[in-house]
Amino acid sequence: MSEKTPIEKISDVINDFVDHTISAIAKTYYTKNPGKEETYAGAGNDLDLSVLEVGDIINIHGINSPEVAGLLRPSTKLILGFMSGAHWYHTAIYAGDGDIVEAWAPNVRKVSAEILKTADDVEVYRVDTTEDVKKKAVKFCESKIGLPYNYNWMFIIPIFYPSAKKIENDKYYCSELVWAAYKVAGDIDINAYPEFKSTPPISGYAVAPQNIGDNKKLKVISRAGGRMKT
């Protein structure tokens, strides 16, 4: 593995600080609320979960997770919404058997797909590839369960370096995980802007949820929510 650049080293220090802070908040929440149902705490939507197939990608808008004290809604709205001009704030992959896998602060996890119905808006995409590739993409995501969340996308400077997204990493942000999964499974790039993106929605070298939503090669299977009525 190559030596990390000064920017990467600084980003790691900041990332570790944020990770410890968020993890402590989340641990306190789960201690006080054992067995509480997972939620994005959005306005809710009527997504038909029966349309989901293994390997489907889901973009989500409207998240305010109680386990991190509601910090995600203002941070995503400011950074992804106001500053970059994006609508989509989060990305997950359908793993089958009623579950999704997602990089969600403080770590990569598998949860019931029912959580999708607690967001404001959702949109489901299908990759034009074989079932084998889709299963491999899911397996890649499942192999990362437990790894810490990558907060580097929240820092302005790191997104202007190619290291803002990595296929093999020791931590992942949501869209980075799903993007990496399809790169590994079938050398498929679901990022609509694989190079540097400096025009709205601004993402630099990072692969933001909006980058995936803007990929015209992905088939929109379903959408639900106040702003997504068909």
N, C-alpha and C positions, 0 to 999 in steps of 0.2 A: 504494500500500500504506500502511495506517494506521501511525502511530507505535506502536512496541511499548511495552507497559506496563512499569513497574519490575520486576514479577514475571517477565515474559517475558525482560527483559534479564538479570536475575540467573540465570534458568534456562538461558539461552544460554551464559553464562560457565561454569556448572557442567557443562553438557552438553558443551561443547568440551573441558574438562579430561578428562572421562570418555572422550570419543571418542578423544582423543590417546593416552590410556593403553591403552585396549582395542585400538586400531589397532596400537600398537607391540607389544603382546603377540601379537596375531594374526599380524602380519608376521614376527615371530621364529619362530612355530610353523610357518608355511608355508615359511619359508626352510630350516628344519631338516627338514621333512617334505614335500618336493616331490612332488606327484602323489598324496598320501595321500587315500584315499576319505573323502568328507564323512560325518559321523556326528553324531547327537544324543547318542550315548553313554549311552542309557537301557538299560532291561532288555530291549528288543526286543519285537516283536509280530508277528502273522501277517496283517497287513492284505493283502487281495487288491487289488493295484493295478489290476487290470483293470476294476474298477467305476468308476474315476475318469473323469469327463468334464470337458471344458473349462469353466472357471468354478466348479468345485466348490471349496468352502471346507473346509480341514482344520484342526481344532484338535488340539493336541499337549500331552501331559503327560509330564514326565520328560526334561529336557534337561540335559546336562552337557558342553557342547562343549569338546573339548580345545584348540581354537584360541584360546580365551580363558581357558586355564588352569583350566577347571572352575568359573569364577566364576558362571556363569548358574544352576546348580542351587541353590546356597545363597541367591542373591539373589531368584530367582523363588519359591522355597519360602517364604522369609521374607515378602516383600512381597505376592505374589499368593496364596500358600497360607495362611500363618499370619495375616497382618494383614487380608487381604480376605476370606478364606474361600473362595477359588476353587479349582477343580480344574484348569482349563485354563490353561496357561502361555504358549502360543505359537499363532500362526495363520499359515497359508499359503494360497495359491490354486493350483489345478492349471492349468497353462498349455497342456497338451496335449503330445504327442510324448514322454511319459515324464518331463516336467519340472514343477517347481513354482517359483513366484516367492515370495520371502519377504523381509521386512525382518529381517535377522539381523545382530547385531553382528559386524563394524563397519559393514556397509552393506547395501543392498538387492541381492539376488542371484538368479540362476536356477541351480538345481541339480537333479540327478536325483531323481525321486520315491522312489527306493529308500531315501533317507534317512529317510522316514517310518517305515520298518520298524525303525529303530534307537531309537525313542522307547519310553517305558513304555506309554502309552495314546494312541490316536488316534481321532478321530471325524470322519466325512465328512458334509458338508451340501450340499444342492443348493438353489439359489435358484429360486423359481417365477417364471421370466421367459423371454424369448425367447433363442434362441441368439445373436442379434446383440448383445443386451445383455451376455451372458456374455463374448463375444469382446471387446467394448469394455472390459469390466472387466479382462480379462487384459492387453489392450493398454496400459491405463493403468498397471498394475503394471509391465509390461515397460519402459515409458517412464521409470520411476523407478529402474531398475537402476543401481547405482553411487552413488546418493545415500547420505549417511551415515545411520546408525541414530539414532533419536530416543530418548534416554535419559530424557527428562523425566518419563515415567510412573514412574520410580524415585524421584522426589523428592516427598515428601508434599504440600508447598505447591502446586506447579503443577497437580495434578489437581483442585484446588478452584477453578480458573478455567476459563472456557469455552475458552480457548486450548489446553487439554489435548488437543484433537483438532482437526485442520484438514484440509480437503479438499485444498487446494493448499498444500504445504509444501516446505521445502528439506531436510527430513529426516523420516523416518517410523519409528514403532515398528510391530511386526508387524500387530496387529489394526487399527491406524489406517490402514495402507496398504490393506488389503482392504476396510475400511469405506468409505474414500474412493473406491475404485475403483467400487463399486456405486452410490455417490451420483452420481458423474460419469456412469457408463454408462447408468443408467436411473432416477435419483432414487429409488433403493431404499435404505432405511435398515435395515441388517442388525443394528443395535445395539438390543438388547432394552430398554435403558434410555437413551433419547436425552436425557433431562434429567439433573439431578444425582442421583447414586446414593449415598446415605449409609448404606444398610442392607446387611448381608452378602449377596452378595459386594460389598464397597465398592470403587467405582471413581471416585467423584466425577464430574467431567465427562469423564474419559477413556473411551475405548471399549476395554475389556479383552477378552481372548479369551473369558472366561466370559460377557461380555455377548452375544457372538455365539452361544455354545453354548446360552444360555437363550432365544434367539429361537424361539418355537414356530412361526413362519411358515416356518422353514427345515426342509426335509425331511432327516431323518437317513437317509443311504444305507448307511453301514457304520460299524462300530466294532470296534476290536481292542485287545487288551492285557489285562493281568491283572485290571483292574477294570472292563473294558468288555465282557465276554462276553455274548452275546445268548442 
